[in-house]
Amino acid sequence: MINRTLPIVALTILTFPFLLLAGHNRQNTIHADPEIPKEGDHSQAVLFLSEYVQHESVSGNERNAGKFLKAFCKSKGLHVEVFTDEIDSYNFAASLYPLSARKPNIILLSHIDVVPADDPSLWTYPPFSGTIADGKVWGRGSFDNKGVATMQLFSILEFVEKASRKDLPYNVTLLSVSGEETGGEKGAEVVVENFLDKLNPLVVYGGGGAGVTGISQAYSELPFFGISISQKRILWWQLKADVPNPGHGSVPMDSYATFEVIRAAKAIKAHRPALHFSDQTIEMLRTIGSHERGLRGFVLRNIGFFRYFVGNMLRQEPLVAALLTNTTNLTGLSSTPGAFNQVAPEAFARFDSRLLPEISNEQFLERIQKKVKDFKVEIEIIRQFPTSPASETGTYYRAFEEAILRSFDEAVVSPIMFVAHNDNHYFRLKGVPTYGLVPVILEEEILGSIHNVDERFPIAGLKKGIKVYADLLQSLLTKK
Ligand SMILES: [Zn+2]
């Protein structure tokens, strides 16, 4: 019975944190006709988002859009401080009070850059038109991350007048950074390494998943909001084989570089990754289980016990495995170039590993080393990050949860681990409590448009998101 039920549990319950994952590192830039069909009356937030989308800002080209956003913030009475203004990046803070006031700061974090639009002919409206139609704003960035920035900005603007009259206990900053889609080195990392003291952050509310329905089988309309309090981290590494050989393709050989690398890569792939049920994952499953009936609910509420019976099954579902295991993908093979009849003296296999927070880089690499010990290869680290501590589910987490519950009746809110890398990581590394979630409910169709053709964001969601952020700020600013 358990065997029949669990795959369904696994598939339908554990997939949601992945819905917002998307590709990175794309480079081409599209220039589309700025043709803007508009309809009806729209609030300032909607018109602003439309215009922001029209300021094309594919990663590395944020400056123009950043300056537009900065000018808008300034015109609305926010205090602006530009951190970096470069040809390929733009990072700035727009705050209720000047940063020099040194008030503990509530940071709403978003990124200026967008991924490329690829083929504009596939889009219903030109990707950088910011078209307003069918109750949505259309275009690259309309949700990711310009829609998010718009919600954050317009919630902050609700407090400008109050902040000028009253000495509020905290500052609030809209922090806009570059290069999130390409790893954050030009944006969040620069800000955290050089301007953290200036920012004086109390808490950061950044990107993450959105609310989704259909998680609970018993109550399919029940919205689920996973607030990320930790995340997996990147470990990029490669196997290098350096095997001296006669060099000529006509000589029979038992061992040579390309062959060693392939054999070692195969040994890594053959290995079954261990399952790790962190306290956080168990808590998340229990939370979902408490909104389920029957066996499904029973299994989830007691997943700490059932994990011993369902491990193999969970491991076979890639999306579930991402939540419970370290994952490793072979992302490329190469060797030193040469003539067709030359055996390459060096060969490389590149791997992209994503590590669970509770596993150290050393622990992971030790496991890899054991698997490849029989082959003539060595491990080289290309890029790694230290583990960052999970943010606590205390005051700032609860304030976010309460703000969500005020707008979404009977929603289920739970802390989660985010399975991708985003800018939140840099703040957690410095010990700043950081919470990742976009407080709107996105239908599957809209989710599927992110990083894809016809990205669009419903106006109703935009308005609701502004309210959630405003409620959050209201509760934090009136707390002493
Ligand atoms: Zn993105």
Boltz pocket constraint, residues with backbone or C-beta under 6 A from the ligand:
constraints:
  - pocket:
      binder: B
      contacts: [[A, 22], [A, 23], [A, 115], [A, 144], [A, 181], [A, 451]]
      max_distance: 6.0
